[in-house]
Amino acid sequence: MWTDPLSNAEVHGTDMLKQIIGSGFSYPKSLYAVYETLFFTVSGKRSALIVDFFAGSGTTLPAVNLLNAEAGGNRQCILVTNNEVSEQEAKTLRQEGHAPGDAE
């Protein structure tokens, strides 16, 4: 259970992304919750490679960069996502004649 105010996903996830890119994202994690998780996991591994297969909003990358800046190191991060679309977007695309796997 995350009780620290810095772990608030709305303030340090949704609102932060709105300030940076001008729009929101469905359920982004708090930058600081991810940072704390990484700190306890890889702070002693200064050249760790972190792979996030559910990258979504991409929060892991800035958390790794913050960890490198604050704790030192040259950790790297690879983000992977499947480019899911929302239910409404999927419905609109189907109505337009598109199917999963189409280039469009």
BAFI-3210 file (N, C-alpha, C; in Angstrom, 3 decimals, decimal comma, padded with zeros to 6 digits):
// residues 104
n [1|2|3|4|5|6|7|8|9|10|11|12|13|14|15|16|17|18|19|20|21|22|23|24|25|26|27|28|29|30|31|32|33|34|35|36|37|38|39|40|41|42|43|44|45|46|47|48|49|50|51|52|53|54|55|56|57|58|59|60|61|62|63|64|65|66|67|68|69|70|71|72|73|74|75|76|77|78|79|80|81|82|83|84|85|86|87|88|89|90|91|92|93|94|95|96|97|98|99|100|101|102|103|104]
n.u [000,849|000,665|001,364|002,649|002,471|003,815|003,436|001,013|-000,890|-002,536|-001,723|001,105|001,305|-001,011|-001,651|000,927|001,703|-000,195|000,730|003,149|002,685|000,254|-002,073|-003,986|-003,483|-004,487|-004,544|-001,722|001,301|002,611|005,468|007,233|006,579|007,375|010,077|010,863|010,441|012,311|014,628|014,886|015,255|017,327|019,294|021,863|022,988|024,653|024,862|022,588|020,139|016,978|013,942|010,811|007,964|005,378|004,949|003,208|002,412|005,043|006,415|008,489|010,972|011,658|011,829|014,019|015,990|015,905|016,740|019,373|020,415|020,167|021,193|023,430|025,109|024,696|022,340|020,190|017,232|014,668|011,736|008,701|005,719|002,333|000,777|-002,000|-005,377|-008,051|-011,324|-013,341|-011,878|-011,189|-013,719|-014,472|-012,472|-013,124|-015,641|-014,846|-013,810|-011,364|-009,077|-007,560|-004,050|-003,922|-002,138|-002,890]
n.v [-001,177|002,112|004,935|007,355|010,744|011,362|009,145|009,351|008,683|010,241|012,939|012,811|011,399|011,269|014,133|015,174|014,217|015,566|018,184|017,982|016,844|017,817|016,350|013,695|010,316|006,965|005,776|006,236|005,452|006,757|008,752|008,794|006,575|004,517|005,176|004,747|001,984|001,050|002,058|000,500|-001,919|-001,861|-000,009|-000,561|-001,610|-000,289|-000,328|-001,478|-003,018|-002,160|-003,498|-002,816|-004,331|-003,554|-000,828|001,372|004,533|005,213|005,754|004,453|005,045|007,901|007,544|005,825|007,518|009,543|008,074|007,454|010,060|010,861|008,760|008,027|006,341|004,330|003,255|001,621|001,730|-000,088|000,229|-001,390|-001,826|-002,709|-001,069|-000,661|000,319|002,404|001,242|002,722|003,881|001,548|000,695|002,803|002,568|-000,001|000,577|002,214|000,400|-000,749|-003,247|-005,231|-005,250|-003,985|-001,562|001,095]
n.w [000,000|-000,962|000,748|000,914|-000,041|-002,424|-003,943|-005,110|-007,779|-009,356|-009,013|-009,409|-011,718|-013,720|-013,717|-013,999|-016,522|-018,078|-017,820|-019,161|-021,777|-022,487|-022,457|-020,968|-019,692|-019,523|-016,362|-015,461|-013,683|-010,596|-010,887|-008,749|-007,217|-008,897|-009,072|-006,380|-006,151|-008,028|-006,815|-004,469|-005,668|-007,671|-006,901|-006,005|-008,216|-010,475|-013,239|-014,273|-016,410|-017,168|-018,102|-019,296|-020,002|-020,149|-020,863|-021,319|-020,333|-020,143|-017,778|-016,444|-017,668|-017,118|-014,358|-014,077|-015,109|-013,168|-010,940|-011,756|-011,793|-009,106|-007,502|-008,754|-011,429|-014,427|-015,426|-017,738|-019,770|-021,307|-023,066|-023,769|-025,539|-026,434|-027,884|-027,309|-027,828|-026,671|-025,641|-026,912|-029,029|-030,432|-031,238|-032,927|-034,906|-035,937|-037,009|-039,050|-040,743|-040,197|-038,984|-036,335|-036,615|-039,050|-040,920|-040,597]
ca.u [000,000|001,449|000,737|003,393|001,813|004,518|002,960|-000,305|-000,837|-003,240|-000,883|002,452|001,152|-001,951|-001,462|002,281|001,680|-000,966|001,605|004,234|002,245|-001,004|-003,241|-003,845|-003,210|-005,254|-003,912|-000,263|001,823|003,353|006,898|007,972|006,332|008,256|011,440|011,108|010,548|013,614|015,678|015,068|015,587|018,568|020,170|023,226|023,425|024,824|024,773|021,449|019,273|015,589|013,054|009,412|007,175|004,048|005,412|002,086|002,733|006,492|006,883|009,721|012,168|012,079|012,185|015,398|016,840|015,955|017,591|020,754|020,824|020,235|021,976|024,585|025,037|024,430|021,291|019,499|015,832|014,004|010,279|008,000|004,276|001,610|-000,019|-003,429|-006,240|-009,189|-012,509|-014,008|-011,046|-011,326|-015,041|-014,414|-011,651|-013,901|-016,684|-014,188|-013,373|-010,020|-009,015|-006,257|-002,972|-003,857|-001,095|-003,519]
ca.v [000,000|003,337|005,978|008,597|011,613|011,313|007,965|009,664|008,517|011,333|014,135|012,572|010,557|011,892|015,587|015,437|014,009|016,656|019,357|017,752|016,603|018,501|015,472|012,649|008,948|006,090|005,126|006,209|005,287|007,892|008,723|008,547|005,188|003,707|005,481|004,059|000,557|000,841|002,332|-000,667|-003,087|-001,784|001,116|-001,063|-002,126|000,981|-000,493|-002,373|-002,830|-002,318|-003,711|-002,684|-004,878|-002,950|000,547|002,301|005,962|005,382|006,277|003,790|005,716|009,030|007,055|005,332|008,702|010,180|007,227|007,680|011,406|010,997|007,703|007,750|005,124|004,402|002,270|001,827|001,306|-000,430|000,233|-002,171|-001,764|-003,320|-000,009|-000,865|001,487|002,341|000,552|003,637|003,979|000,286|000,699|003,757|001,979|-001,075|001,215|002,769|-000,702|-001,201|-004,447|-005,371|-005,632|-003,052|-000,534|002,335]
ca.w [000,000|-001,081|001,563|000,741|-001,027|-003,705|-004,672|-005,645|-009,237|-010,038|-008,981|-009,940|-012,892|-014,652|-013,810|-014,495|-017,972|-018,686|-017,883|-020,116|-023,157|-022,741|-022,360|-019,965|-020,075|-018,632|-015,213|-015,347|-012,325|-010,068|-011,151|-007,519|-006,802|-009,736|-008,620|-005,108|-006,451|-008,665|-005,841|-003,609|-006,480|-008,448|-006,546|-005,884|-009,529|-011,177|-014,702|-014,519|-017,569|-016,741|-019,239|-018,918|-021,102|-020,105|-020,706|-021,217|-020,414|-020,175|-016,487|-015,993|-018,194|-016,290|-013,028|-014,198|-015,248|-011,855|-010,110|-012,192|-011,388|-007,656|-006,850|-009,590|-012,219|-015,849|-015,701|-018,999|-019,729|-022,565|-022,912|-024,777|-025,360|-027,548|-028,509|-027,136|-027,957|-025,762|-026,173|-027,840|-030,232|-031,154|-031,853|-034,042|-035,968|-036,566|-037,814|-040,240|-041,575|-039,820|-038,160|-035,671|-037,508|-040,176|-040,764|-040,147]
c.u [000,898|000,740|001,449|002,671|002,508|004,084|001,584|-000,251|-001,560|-002,337|000,438|002,454|000,306|-001,686|-000,091|002,333|000,902|-000,117|002,667|003,733|000,882|-002,243|-002,946|-003,549|-003,951|-004,350|-002,384|000,148|002,491|004,834|007,663|007,729|007,234|009,709|011,766|011,264|011,900|014,756|015,946|015,522|016,973|019,499|021,624|023,805|023,514|024,761|023,632|020,735|017,860|014,729|011,621|008,568|005,747|004,223|004,291|002,497|004,227|007,107|008,215|010,968|012,556|012,434|013,616|016,355|016,989|016,853|019,057|021,266|021,035|021,150|023,233|024,407|024,729|023,405|020,600|018,097|015,338|012,511|009,655|006,507|003,595|000,669|-001,519|-004,172|-007,405|-010,354|-013,218|-013,211|-011,169|-012,663|-015,056|-013,614|-012,391|-014,976|-016,116|-013,623|-011,970|-010,106|-007,651|-005,205|-002,871|-002,816|-001,669|-003,760]
c.v [001,244|004,443|007,329|009,449|011,618|010,115|008,178|009,663|009,630|012,567|013,921|011,578|011,311|013,385|015,948|015,274|015,115|017,913|019,200|017,660|017,207|017,626|014,373|011,292|008,075|005,425|005,096|006,047|006,580|007,705|008,296|007,151|004,246|003,924|004,712|002,560|000,235|001,057|001,106|-001,895|-003,010|-000,642|000,680|-001,604|-000,941|000,867|-001,446|-002,010|-003,142|-002,428|-003,692|-003,127|-004,347|-001,447|001,578|003,746|006,229|005,869|005,672|004,527|006,945|008,617|006,525|006,517|009,436|009,386|007,415|009,034|011,500|009,977|007,361|006,458|005,406|003,335|002,637|001,255|001,036|-000,505|-000,526|-002,030|-002,374|-002,332|-000,275|000,447|001,314|001,622|001,427|003,786|002,717|000,236|001,622|003,186|000,853|-000,487|001,808|001,674|-001,227|-002,425|-004,503|-005,879|-004,757|-001,998|000,769|002,292]
c.w [000,000|-000,312|001,437|-000,305|-002,393|-004,554|-005,291|-007,175|-009,983|-010,131|-009,703|-011,101|-013,911|-014,828|-014,367|-016,016|-018,685|-018,817|-018,966|-021,547|-023,477|-022,722|-021,349|-020,562|-019,083|-017,603|-015,230|-013,888|-011,887|-010,381|-009,895|-006,951|-007,601|-009,325|-007,341|-005,306|-007,073|-007,678|-004,979|-004,384|-007,108|-008,044|-006,416|-007,177|-010,486|-012,699|-015,074|-015,822|-017,110|-017,996|-018,735|-020,110|-021,138|-019,934|-020,617|-021,410|-020,389|-018,881|-016,045|-016,457|-017,371|-014,862|-013,025|-014,313|-013,926|-010,906|-010,477|-011,703|-009,881|-006,989|-007,635|-010,362|-013,662|-016,219|-017,005|-018,901|-021,145|-022,284|-024,079|-024,495|-026,570|-028,229|-028,454|-027,367|-026,997|-026,436|-027,200|-029,133|-031,081|-031,891|-033,073|-035,203|-036,689|-037,480|-039,102|-041,146|-041,272|-038,925|-037,451|-036,649|-038,745|-039,891|-040,217|-038,662]
res [m|w|t|d|p|l|s|n|a|e|v|h|g|t|d|m|l|k|q|i|i|g|s|g|f|s|y|p|k|s|l|y|a|v|y|e|t|l|f|f|t|v|s|g|k|r|s|a|l|i|v|d|f|f|a|g|s|g|t|t|l|p|a|v|n|l|l|n|a|e|a|g|g|n|r|q|c|i|l|v|t|n|n|e|v|s|e|q|e|a|k|t|l|r|q|e|g|h|a|p|g|d|a|e]
***
